[in-house]
């Protein structure tokens, strides 16, 4: 189902996804002379009101996306915030002869965890020990380890295994969630975790923000409760090396890195904008319009390298995620008060009344986010926490 107004005068951009992870880019697109079509299978997706036209189809349905792009005569496609549609956008763009920052082969490498691991290994980029399995009889990395589907994100199907007896169940969960079958087993790296948001321009990698990932306690393994800038860690050139290993020469990248006793290891690279409002945090922290650069890359427009130079705007900045109590959401109190709190740039709520919140296990279980600045990293976190205290999720 496609709904929306008449075409505008601007170029036409198809955004794959209209959920919380796409909010920032959809808002940025509205400030430009663009006609924006958003595709999402959720008719109540929070980002749909920001689009000129909405298409209630899955962003993971490649044939439907291709038909939509052709029917809408789009000038470009972009898949911010989620992995699987990244490869779909690249393939559809090539099929329709549209510009795109990465090739289908590069997009596939970025969205297939086993292929990504192979390329990082060939390039000598430090990463956890790993293996890809398809048969239950295959010997795995010994615990402690992480078992995950090779083609999912957001902790879906992911298990942390501390005992070999847990391995069979973890493999079964990962295999059941996999689109293509199989599972990935990785050495568990116990150490600080960071995110490097970068942008490549004609093969030159620009490191933009390096943020600390402050994560929830188990069972929500790897679910960020906050991204805090500047990071207390120094990753060196590992994110640039990882992007080059995957063949990413243009466009945004989102690289997760953990620090082991012997140095940083690449956990994952995504050829897209981060799904935790990372581009907005980048603009708040260093003044770089990462959303705008990603839109330009998707449309094949020139990008001035000077626009990727950091010009810090604050001593610290953060995105602090909101977690609601379990139950059916009736209302949210204190939104306006939180929005008006000192140093708060934005407050975002992800779910409408009637949504049922369960326990926090994956990223989509979060209820919203606050973007704030401060004189320091810890000051920004304190400002975000003070704003969060003004918000009450009323549930039954």
KELUMTI-316864 format. One line per field, with one value per residue (C-alpha): residue number from 1; residue in one letter; chain; x, y, z. Coordinates in steps of 0.1 Angstrom, whole numbers, plus 5000, padded with zeros to 4 digits. Layout:
nr: c(NUM / ...)
rest: c(a / ...)
kette: c(A / ...)
x: c(X / ...)
y: c(Y / ...)
z: c(Z / ...)
//
This chain:
nr: c(1 / 2 / 3 / 4 / 5 / 6 / 7 / 8 / 9 / 10 / 11 / 12 / 13 / 14 / 15 / 16 / 17 / 18 / 19 / 20 / 21 / 22 / 23 / 24 / 25 / 26 / 27 / 28 / 29 / 30 / 31 / 32 / 33 / 34 / 35 / 36 / 37 / 38 / 39 / 40 / 41 / 42 / 43 / 44 / 45 / 46 / 47 / 48 / 49 / 50 / 51 / 52 / 53 / 54 / 55 / 56 / 57 / 58 / 59 / 60 / 61 / 62 / 63 / 64 / 65 / 66 / 67 / 68 / 69 / 70 / 71 / 72 / 73 / 74 / 75 / 76 / 77 / 78 / 79 / 80 / 81 / 82 / 83 / 84 / 85 / 86 / 87 / 88 / 89 / 90 / 91 / 92 / 93 / 94 / 95 / 96 / 97 / 98 / 99 / 100 / 101 / 102 / 103 / 104 / 105 / 106 / 107 / 108 / 109 / 110 / 111 / 112 / 113 / 114 / 115 / 116 / 117 / 118 / 119 / 120 / 121 / 122 / 123 / 124 / 125 / 126 / 127 / 128 / 129 / 130 / 131 / 132 / 133 / 134 / 135 / 136 / 137 / 138 / 139 / 140 / 141 / 142 / 143 / 144 / 145 / 146 / 147 / 148 / 149 / 150 / 151 / 152 / 153 / 154 / 155 / 156 / 157 / 158 / 159 / 160 / 161 / 162 / 163 / 164 / 165 / 166 / 167 / 168 / 169 / 170 / 171 / 172 / 173 / 174 / 175 / 176 / 177 / 178 / 179 / 180 / 181 / 182 / 183 / 184 / 185 / 186 / 187 / 188 / 189 / 190 / 191 / 192 / 193 / 194 / 195 / 196 / 197 / 198 / 199 / 200 / 201 / 202 / 203 / 204 / 205 / 206 / 207 / 208 / 209 / 210 / 211 / 212 / 213 / 214 / 215 / 216 / 217 / 218 / 219 / 220 / 221 / 222 / 223 / 224 / 225 / 226 / 227 / 228 / 229 / 230 / 231 / 232 / 233 / 234 / 235 / 236 / 237 / 238 / 239 / 240 / 241 / 242 / 243 / 244 / 245 / 246 / 247 / 248 / 249 / 250 / 251 / 252 / 253 / 254 / 255 / 256 / 257 / 258 / 259 / 260 / 261 / 262 / 263 / 264 / 265 / 266 / 267 / 268 / 269 / 270 / 271 / 272 / 273 / 274 / 275 / 276 / 277 / 278 / 279 / 280 / 281 / 282 / 283 / 284 / 285 / 286 / 287 / 288 / 289 / 290 / 291 / 292 / 293 / 294 / 295 / 296 / 297 / 298 / 299 / 300 / 301 / 302 / 303 / 304 / 305 / 306 / 307 / 308 / 309 / 310 / 311 / 312 / 313 / 314 / 315 / 316 / 317 / 318 / 319 / 320 / 321 / 322 / 323 / 324 / 325 / 326 / 327 / 328 / 329 / 330 / 331 / 332 / 333 / 334 / 335 / 336 / 337 / 338 / 339 / 340 / 341 / 342 / 343 / 344 / 345 / 346 / 347 / 348 / 349 / 350 / 351 / 352 / 353 / 354 / 355 / 356 / 357 / 358 / 359 / 360 / 361 / 362 / 363 / 364 / 365 / 366 / 367 / 368 / 369 / 370 / 371 / 372 / 373 / 374 / 375 / 376 / 377 / 378 / 379 / 380 / 381 / 382 / 383 / 384 / 385 / 386 / 387 / 388 / 389 / 390 / 391 / 392 / 393 / 394 / 395 / 396)
rest: c(x / x / x / x / x / x / x / x / x / x / x / x / x / x / x / x / x / x / x / x / x / x / x / x / x / x / x / x / x / x / x / x / x / x / x / x / x / x / x / x / x / x / x / x / x / x / x / x / x / x / x / x / x / x / x / x / x / x / x / x / x / x / x / x / x / x / x / x / x / x / x / x / x / x / x / x / x / x / x / x / x / x / x / x / x / x / x / x / x / x / x / x / x / x / x / x / x / x / x / x / x / x / x / x / x / x / x / x / x / x / x / x / x / x / x / x / x / x / x / x / x / x / x / x / x / x / x / x / x / x / x / x / x / x / x / x / x / x / x / x / x / x / x / x / x / x / x / x / x / x / x / x / x / x / x / x / x / x / x / x / x / x / x / x / x / x / x / x / x / x / x / x / x / x / x / x / x / x / x / x / x / x / x / x / x / x / x / x / x / x / x / x / x / x / x / x / x / x / x / x / x / x / x / x / x / x / x / x / x / x / x / x / x / x / x / x / x / x / x / x / x / x / x / x / x / x / x / x / x / x / x / x / x / x / x / x / x / x / x / x / x / x / x / x / x / x / x / x / x / x / x / x / x / x / x / x / x / x / x / x / x / x / x / x / x / x / x / x / x / x / x / x / x / x / x / x / x / x / x / x / x / x / x / x / x / x / x / x / x / x / x / x / x / x / x / x / x / x / x / x / x / x / x / x / x / x / x / x / x / x / x / x / x / x / x / x / x / x / x / x / x / x / x / x / x / x / x / x / x / x / x / x / x / x / x / x / x / x / x / x / x / x / x / x / x / x / x / x / x / x / x / x / x / x / x / x / x / x / x / x / x / x / x / x / x / x / x / x / x / x / x / x / x / x / x / x / x / x / x / x / x / x / x / x / x / x / x / x / x / x / x / x / x / x / x / x)
kette: c(A / A / A / A / A / A / A / A / A / A / A / A / A / A / A / A / A / A / A / A / A / A / A / A / A / A / A / A / A / A / A / A / A / A / A / A / A / A / A / A / A / A / A / A / A / A / A / A / A / A / A / A / A / A / A / A / A / A / A / A / A / A / A / A / A / A / A / A / A / A / A / A / A / A / A / A / A / A / A / A / A / A / A / A / A / A / A / A / A / A / A / A / A / A / A / A / A / A / A / A / A / A / A / A / A / A / A / A / A / A / A / A / A / A / A / A / A / A / A / A / A / A / A / A / A / A / A / A / A / A / A / A / A / A / A / A / A / A / A / A / A / A / A / A / A / A / A / A / A / A / A / A / A / A / A / A / A / A / A / A / A / A / A / A / A / A / A / A / A / A / A / A / A / A / A / A / A / A / A / A / A / A / A / A / A / A / A / A / A / A / A / A / A / A / A / A / A / A / A / A / A / A / A / A / A / A / A / A / A / A / A / A / A / A / A / A / A / A / A / A / A / A / A / A / A / A / A / A / A / A / A / A / A / A / A / A / A / A / A / A / A / A / A / A / A / A / A / A / A / A / A / A / A / A / A / A / A / A / A / A / A / A / A / A / A / A / A / A / A / A / A / A / A / A / A / A / A / A / A / A / A / A / A / A / A / A / A / A / A / A / A / A / A / A / A / A / A / A / A / A / A / A / A / A / A / A / A / A / A / A / A / A / A / A / A / A / A / A / A / A / A / A / A / A / A / A / A / A / A / A / A / A / A / A / A / A / A / A / A / A / A / A / A / A / A / A / A / A / A / A / A / A / A / A / A / A / A / A / A / A / A / A / A / A / A / A / A / A / A / A / A / A / A / A / A / A / A / A / A / A / A / A / A / A / A / A / A / A / A / A / A / A / A / A / A / A)
x: c(5000 / 5014 / 5000 / 5009 / 5007 / 5016 / 5052 / 5072 / 5097 / 5128 / 5146 / 5131 / 5146 / 5135 / 5143 / 5142 / 5127 / 5107 / 5113 / 5134 / 5167 / 5156 / 5142 / 5172 / 5177 / 5140 / 5141 / 5172 / 5156 / 5127 / 5150 / 5161 / 5142 / 5134 / 5104 / 5108 / 5092 / 5095 / 5090 / 5082 / 5060 / 5047 / 5018 / 5023 / 5061 / 5072 / 5090 / 5061 / 5048 / 5081 / 5078 / 5059 / 5047 / 5046 / 5047 / 5036 / 5059 / 5088 / 5122 / 5135 / 5113 / 5137 / 5112 / 5086 / 5113 / 5125 / 5089 / 5083 / 5116 / 5108 / 5072 / 5082 / 5110 / 5134 / 5168 / 5183 / 5178 / 5192 / 5190 / 5200 / 5200 / 5195 / 5218 / 5198 / 5183 / 5218 / 5224 / 5189 / 5194 / 5227 / 5213 / 5181 / 5202 / 5224 / 5194 / 5178 / 5210 / 5210 / 5240 / 5249 / 5279 / 5287 / 5285 / 5263 / 5294 / 5306 / 5271 / 5268 / 5302 / 5290 / 5257 / 5271 / 5290 / 5310 / 5321 / 5330 / 5351 / 5368 / 5378 / 5389 / 5411 / 5426 / 5435 / 5450 / 5424 / 5423 / 5391 / 5379 / 5385 / 5356 / 5340 / 5310 / 5290 / 5263 / 5264 / 5257 / 5288 / 5312 / 5336 / 5330 / 5351 / 5352 / 5333 / 5331 / 5318 / 5290 / 5267 / 5247 / 5229 / 5252 / 5227 / 5208 / 5214 / 5200 / 5208 / 5182 / 5190 / 5222 / 5234 / 5263 / 5277 / 5297 / 5295 / 5298 / 5265 / 5248 / 5263 / 5238 / 5208 / 5226 / 5233 / 5197 / 5185 / 5209 / 5201 / 5164 / 5167 / 5191 / 5177 / 5202 / 5210 / 5241 / 5255 / 5286 / 5305 / 5329 / 5353 / 5338 / 5359 / 5355 / 5364 / 5353 / 5332 / 5332 / 5316 / 5335 / 5313 / 5331 / 5326 / 5346 / 5351 / 5369 / 5387 / 5398 / 5384 / 5373 / 5370 / 5341 / 5329 / 5343 / 5318 / 5317 / 5289 / 5275 / 5255 / 5228 / 5233 / 5225 / 5203 / 5204 / 5239 / 5253 / 5222 / 5234 / 5218 / 5239 / 5265 / 5289 / 5313 / 5343 / 5353 / 5378 / 5395 / 5417 / 5411 / 5438 / 5433 / 5414 / 5381 / 5396 / 5414 / 5382 / 5363 / 5390 / 5391 / 5354 / 5359 / 5340 / 5353 / 5323 / 5296 / 5291 / 5303 / 5295 / 5322 / 5319 / 5351 / 5360 / 5392 / 5409 / 5440 / 5461 / 5444 / 5412 / 5392 / 5366 / 5333 / 5313 / 5313 / 5281 / 5281 / 5254 / 5245 / 5243 / 5208 / 5211 / 5209 / 5246 / 5245 / 5226 / 5251 / 5279 / 5263 / 5258 / 5293 / 5315 / 5292 / 5294 / 5261 / 5265 / 5228 / 5233 / 5264 / 5247 / 5218 / 5242 / 5260 / 5228 / 5218 / 5252 / 5257 / 5292 / 5304 / 5328 / 5356 / 5357 / 5322 / 5337 / 5361 / 5353 / 5345 / 5336 / 5305 / 5305 / 5329 / 5307 / 5276 / 5255 / 5225 / 5208 / 5181 / 5149 / 5136 / 5099 / 5085 / 5068 / 5032 / 5009 / 5017 / 4988 / 5006 / 5039 / 5041 / 5068 / 5079 / 5077 / 5095 / 5123 / 5126 / 5130 / 5156 / 5191 / 5214 / 5188 / 5187 / 5160 / 5137 / 5124 / 5096 / 5095 / 5061 / 5025 / 4999 / 4988 / 5023 / 5033 / 5067 / 5084 / 5118 / 5148 / 5166 / 5173 / 5176 / 5140 / 5128 / 5140 / 5113 / 5130 / 5161 / 5175 / 5203 / 5221 / 5253 / 5275 / 5308 / 5322 / 5313 / 5301 / 5283 / 5263 / 5253 / 5242 / 5221 / 5205 / 5198 / 5182 / 5159 / 5150 / 5139 / 5111 / 5096 / 5071 / 5059 / 5024 / 5017 / 4992)
y: c(5000 / 5034 / 5066 / 5103 / 5136 / 5147 / 5148 / 5179 / 5198 / 5182 / 5150 / 5117 / 5097 / 5063 / 5055 / 5019 / 5019 / 5044 / 5033 / 5048 / 5041 / 5062 / 5092 / 5114 / 5109 / 5114 / 5147 / 5158 / 5149 / 5172 / 5202 / 5197 / 5201 / 5164 / 5143 / 5115 / 5080 / 5058 / 5021 / 5001 / 4971 / 4988 / 5010 / 5029 / 5034 / 5065 / 5080 / 5079 / 5114 / 5128 / 5113 / 5128 / 5094 / 5062 / 5026 / 4999 / 4972 / 4955 / 4972 / 4936 / 4927 / 4932 / 4927 / 4950 / 4977 / 4974 / 4978 / 5008 / 5025 / 5020 / 5032 / 5062 / 5072 / 5077 / 5093 / 5073 / 5048 / 5048 / 5022 / 5040 / 5023 / 4987 / 4962 / 4939 / 4966 / 4980 / 4953 / 4956 / 4993 / 4987 / 4960 / 4979 / 5010 / 4990 / 4974 / 5008 / 5025 / 5048 / 5063 / 5046 / 5050 / 5012 / 4983 / 4953 / 4932 / 4956 / 4958 / 4920 / 4918 / 4944 / 4926 / 4890 / 4884 / 4854 / 4872 / 4903 / 4881 / 4866 / 4899 / 4914 / 4883 / 4885 / 4922 / 4914 / 4936 / 4925 / 4907 / 4880 / 4844 / 4831 / 4803 / 4799 / 4766 / 4748 / 4714 / 4707 / 4683 / 4711 / 4720 / 4756 / 4783 / 4772 / 4792 / 4820 / 4828 / 4846 / 4827 / 4847 / 4844 / 4854 / 4878 / 4895 / 4925 / 4940 / 4910 / 4889 / 4852 / 4861 / 4841 / 4845 / 4810 / 4805 / 4767 / 4741 / 4726 / 4758 / 4757 / 4734 / 4755 / 4787 / 4772 / 4761 / 4797 / 4813 / 4789 / 4794 / 4832 / 4831 / 4840 / 4818 / 4791 / 4786 / 4804 / 4824 / 4817 / 4843 / 4846 / 4867 / 4899 / 4912 / 4949 / 4985 / 4989 / 5019 / 5030 / 5047 / 5067 / 5075 / 5086 / 5075 / 5099 / 5085 / 5060 / 5085 / 5076 / 5104 / 5094 / 5116 / 5106 / 5079 / 5072 / 5049 / 5023 / 5020 / 4988 / 4971 / 4942 / 4906 / 4892 / 4923 / 4916 / 4944 / 4966 / 5002 / 5024 / 5054 / 5065 / 5090 / 5114 / 5118 / 5083 / 5073 / 5049 / 5055 / 5031 / 5042 / 5034 / 5001 / 5014 / 5029 / 4996 / 4977 / 4999 / 4994 / 4957 / 4955 / 4977 / 5007 / 5037 / 5061 / 5067 / 5062 / 5034 / 5024 / 5002 / 4986 / 4978 / 4961 / 4964 / 4932 / 4929 / 4928 / 4957 / 4967 / 4941 / 4948 / 4934 / 4945 / 4970 / 4984 / 5004 / 5027 / 5053 / 5040 / 5032 / 5049 / 5085 / 5085 / 5110 / 5135 / 5130 / 5137 / 5170 / 5180 / 5171 / 5182 / 5200 / 5175 / 5169 / 5132 / 5127 / 5153 / 5136 / 5102 / 5117 / 5133 / 5100 / 5082 / 5107 / 5108 / 5145 / 5159 / 5162 / 5189 / 5173 / 5204 / 5194 / 5164 / 5183 / 5182 / 5216 / 5207 / 5224 / 5211 / 5195 / 5164 / 5149 / 5118 / 5098 / 5083 / 5056 / 5054 / 5021 / 5017 / 4993 / 4962 / 4965 / 4981 / 5018 / 5042 / 5075 / 5093 / 5122 / 5148 / 5149 / 5186 / 5191 / 5168 / 5186 / 5219 / 5206 / 5223 / 5212 / 5188 / 5189 / 5164 / 5138 / 5110 / 5085 / 5053 / 5037 / 5049 / 5041 / 5005 / 4992 / 4964 / 4967 / 4935 / 4930 / 4947 / 4921 / 4938 / 4973 / 4975 / 4970 / 5005 / 5032 / 5064 / 5085 / 5118 / 5137 / 5161 / 5181 / 5193 / 5208 / 5173 / 5138 / 5130 / 5164 / 5155 / 5121 / 5139 / 5164 / 5135 / 5116 / 5147 / 5150 / 5113 / 5117 / 5140 / 5113 / 5088 / 5059 / 5050 / 5013 / 4987)
z: c(5000 / 4990 / 5004 / 5002 / 4984 / 4949 / 4938 / 4947 / 4927 / 4943 / 4936 / 4948 / 4976 / 4987 / 5024 / 5034 / 5069 / 5088 / 5124 / 5152 / 5134 / 5104 / 5122 / 5120 / 5082 / 5075 / 5095 / 5076 / 5043 / 5051 / 5053 / 5017 / 4984 / 4982 / 4977 / 5002 / 4999 / 5031 / 5030 / 5062 / 5069 / 5101 / 5092 / 5125 / 5120 / 5139 / 5109 / 5084 / 5092 / 5081 / 5045 / 5016 / 5007 / 5027 / 5014 / 5038 / 5025 / 5042 / 5036 / 5033 / 5004 / 4975 / 4947 / 4962 / 4968 / 4932 / 4919 / 4942 / 4932 / 4895 / 4898 / 4918 / 4894 / 4924 / 4920 / 4948 / 4976 / 5011 / 5039 / 5072 / 5106 / 5096 / 5079 / 5056 / 5034 / 5027 / 5002 / 4988 / 4982 / 4964 / 4942 / 4932 / 4925 / 4901 / 4885 / 4878 / 4868 / 4898 / 4916 / 4949 / 4972 / 4974 / 4949 / 4955 / 4962 / 4989 / 5004 / 5005 / 5023 / 5048 / 5055 / 5057 / 5089 / 5076 / 5045 / 5065 / 5089 / 5059 / 5044 / 5077 / 5082 / 5047 / 5054 / 5088 / 5107 / 5144 / 5153 / 5176 / 5168 / 5149 / 5129 / 5106 / 5110 / 5092 / 5108 / 5145 / 5145 / 5137 / 5165 / 5177 / 5194 / 5231 / 5257 / 5266 / 5232 / 5213 / 5190 / 5165 / 5131 / 5102 / 5087 / 5116 / 5138 / 5170 / 5192 / 5174 / 5178 / 5197 / 5228 / 5252 / 5260 / 5292 / 5293 / 5266 / 5276 / 5265 / 5230 / 5213 / 5224 / 5213 / 5179 / 5175 / 5183 / 5159 / 5131 / 5136 / 5132 / 5102 / 5068 / 5050 / 5075 / 5097 / 5126 / 5136 / 5168 / 5180 / 5209 / 5237 / 5241 / 5276 / 5276 / 5269 / 5237 / 5214 / 5181 / 5154 / 5130 / 5098 / 5062 / 5032 / 5003 / 4972 / 4993 / 5020 / 5055 / 5078 / 5114 / 5128 / 5163 / 5186 / 5213 / 5243 / 5242 / 5277 / 5276 / 5296 / 5320 / 5308 / 5294 / 5272 / 5258 / 5237 / 5240 / 5243 / 5271 / 5260 / 5234 / 5251 / 5233 / 5235 / 5241 / 5268 / 5243 / 5213 / 5184 / 5161 / 5124 / 5129 / 5117 / 5085 / 5079 / 5083 / 5059 / 5033 / 5038 / 5029 / 4998 / 5012 / 4993 / 4997 / 5022 / 5059 / 5081 / 5117 / 5133 / 5167 / 5184 / 5218 / 5236 / 5247 / 5268 / 5236 / 5219 / 5199 / 5179 / 5153 / 5164 / 5134 / 5104 / 5088 / 5056 / 5068 / 5094 / 5130 / 5142 / 5176 / 5163 / 5157 / 5129 / 5151 / 5179 / 5154 / 5144 / 5180 / 5190 / 5160 / 5137 / 5108 / 5090 / 5086 / 5076 / 5048 / 5036 / 5035 / 5015 / 4990 / 4986 / 4979 / 4952 / 4936 / 4945 / 4951 / 4987 / 4999 / 5019 / 5041 / 5053 / 5070 / 5091 / 5128 / 5144 / 5180 / 5193 / 5229 / 5254 / 5256 / 5240 / 5244 / 5233 / 5263 / 5256 / 5275 / 5289 / 5298 / 5324 / 5312 / 5302 / 5277 / 5272 / 5281 / 5279 / 5284 / 5309 / 5311 / 5274 / 5271 / 5304 / 5293 / 5259 / 5278 / 5302 / 5300 / 5272 / 5257 / 5219 / 5213 / 5229 / 5208 / 5217 / 5197 / 5205 / 5204 / 5231 / 5230 / 5224 / 5248 / 5263 / 5274 / 5291 / 5277 / 5256 / 5222 / 5208 / 5195 / 5232 / 5240 / 5244 / 5232 / 5234 / 5246 / 5228 / 5251 / 5254 / 5283 / 5292 / 5294 / 5285 / 5320 / 5321 / 5290 / 5305 / 5337 / 5316 / 5298 / 5330 / 5345 / 5315 / 5316 / 5352 / 5340 / 5318 / 5331 / 5310 / 5322 / 5315 / 5326)
//
